[in-house]
Amino acid sequence: MTLATPEPSTPRRAPRGATSELAHFRYRLRLFLRFSEREAHDAGVTPLQHQLILGAAGFTGRGWATISELAECLQMRHNAVVALVGRADRAGLVRKRPSARDGREVRVEVTARGRRILDALTRPHQRELARFRGHLPSILTPGRRSRTRTPRNARATR
């Protein structure tokens, strides 16, 4: 596994204004995604395979997902998810099972191998996510006081 993402060389001052805060958020989000990509490669899977097994294991809360649900989770076209699931099935990360209720529906379940990889990737992602949360701009974190000015008419409703 790789070490945590080094602290980026950004200005020490917190960003001001909605545009700056959104730009800072996008920057931090990209750092998190790069971290995730490196961790997935180090674990021997592609970033997309990691997202697939994560989605199959947790997106629906059932421990499995349909192709349509995975397409939504991954924001991909149905036929692209079918191909991705096929490759992940051949790699031993997931298994496809026809639904007992509807033969046209396919359940995608994470295999023991996929679960081991997912478990190994979850811990470092949780740590990095905690770091990520600590750097979120105030407009994106409920409960933190915004550094941007509140319009006068909005103050009266508080």
C-alpha positions, 0 to 999 in steps of 0.5 A: 500500500502507498503512504498517505497523500503528501500535503499539497502545496496550497495557500495556508489561508482558507479560501474565500468566496463561493468560487474559491471554496468550490475550486478548493473542494474540487482540488481536494476531491481530485487529491482523494480520487488520485489517492484511491486510484493509487491504492487500487493499483497497489491492491492489484485491481483497477480503480473501476474494479474497486468501485465496482466491488464497492458498489456491489457490496454497499450501494444498495445495502443488500450486499449485492446489486443488479447491473442497473443499480451498478450502472447508476452507482458508477454513472456508466451505461448499462452495456459498459457495466455488463462488460466490466462485470464480465471482466471482474467475474473472470478475475474472480472479484464478483460473481453473476447470479440470475435472480430467482424472481426475474430471470432477466435480472442479474445479481452481482455479488462480491466473491471472497477474493473481492471481499478481501481486496475491498476490506484491505482498501477500506481502511486506508480510504477511511483514513484519507476520507477523514483527512479530506473532511478536515479540509472541506470548505465551510460552505460544504460542511454543515455546522461550520460557519461560512467564511462568505458573507450572508445576504442581509435578507437571509440573516433575518430568517435565522 
